[in-house]
Every structure is written in C-alpha cells, then in structure tokens.
Amino acid sequence: MRAIILGALLIASSGCSLIGAAIDQASGGDEVRRLRQVGVPAEAEIVRIWDTGTTINDDPVIGMEVEVLPSGGDPFRAVVPKTWISVLDIPQFQPGRIIAVRYDPADPSRAAIDDPPFPVAGLESSTSIPGIQTRVSFSLQLCARSEDEGFEAVFLVTGPAGRRFEAGRISPAAPAAPADGEEVCVQFPADFSPAEADPGRYRYEIRVDGKTAGRGVLTLGD
C-alpha cells in the first residue's frame, strides 16, 4: 500500500512539473523570472501589441514592442516576446500605456513585464533627487529648480507622432541667483521651435545636470 501511495505521489508530482514546464514555455515564464532577477527596472510606453495565439485558462499570452524610458538615459525600443496577462487587464496593455519593465543589461532589446506591472504613480512619474525640484503645468510649461548655482536643465518633449524636441537652460550663478536656487522654465511649443502644440498625448522628461529629475505624461486637448 505504501508503494502504491508513493507511486501515485510521484506520478502526480511529475504531472505538475510537466504542466508547469508547459506553461513556462507557452508564457515565457523562465525569461520573465530571469529578467526580474537581473534586469534593469524602468518604465516603458507600449508601442504595439500582438496576439501570440496562445491562451492559458482563457487568459491571453501577448507580445509587445515598447519604448523603454531609462532613468537618466535616452529612450530605446525593446521587445517583450511573451507575457501572460489577465483578460481583465487587456485595456491596460494598449499602445500608449505606461508599464513597468525590466530590460536585459546584456541585450537591452529584450525586456519583460515587471512585478507589479504598472508604475505606482500611474501615468505621471518623477524622480526624487535631493535639492532639486521640478514642476509641469497643464499648458506644458516645464520648470526646474536646484540648490546648486549655475545648474543646467534640459527639457525633452516627445509629441503624439513620436517627434522629439529639446530645450536647454542654465540658471544664473551667484550673486544673481537667490539663496534657495533660481527656477528656470521653458514653454512648449514656443521654446522648442519648430514644434507645434497639436492636440494629443505628450511625454516629457526634465534633466538637471545630466540626471533625470522629473518625467511624466500630459495630454493637450483641441
């Protein structure tokens, strides 16, 4: 009887292992776990999605092309070959949405969905750097302030069609600068010639002395 029970447990265990391996192969689970351990965390904007033709418990396995937004670096494209999502989360995985990913430092063109898959701050995000403040108005005025004198601020705006615009400012040094630091601002699109304020979704990034101090998304109406 013990031998029969032991045999049944071994068969059940083998069956579970085979099922788990099949799910990993179908959903890219091994790659996801690897990148969640060794990958570099970043936010990314979904560029396009596609159906892999696989479902697991009626939930789809999709592939995605994303534009990774690394902290302090330039955006780049990467592919999430497979990711298993709940059918209830399909509206969250659409082009233009911001998600959390981890990309492969050895091959940045490959990425995986992080856990949790969505940035805590939703569509708006920022990077906290001591002594630096940033603000953005709904009219797309972007500002930066630093405790350091003579700091350099670079303002990057990416428009609905993917066109990227840049403007830079250097704050006055002492004695012209106030004790708490001078705020420097730019206005989109006036200070980003030849940009135009077309209706749509705009992504912005504010860098102060080469470090990303603020980043997020705004939408301009008609």
Buried (B, 14 or more C-beta within 10 A) or exposed (E): EEEEEEEEEEEEEEEEEEEEEEBBEBBBBEBBEBBBEEBBEBBBBBBEBEEBEBEEEEBBBBBBBBBBBBBEEEBBEBEBBBBBBEEEEEEBBEEEBBBBBBBBEEEBEBBBBBEEBBBEEEBEBBBEBEEBBBBBEEEBBBBBBBEBBBBBBBBBBBBBEEEBBBBEBEBEEEEEBEEEBBBBBBBBBEBBEEBEBEEBBBBBBBBBBEEBBBBBBBEBEE
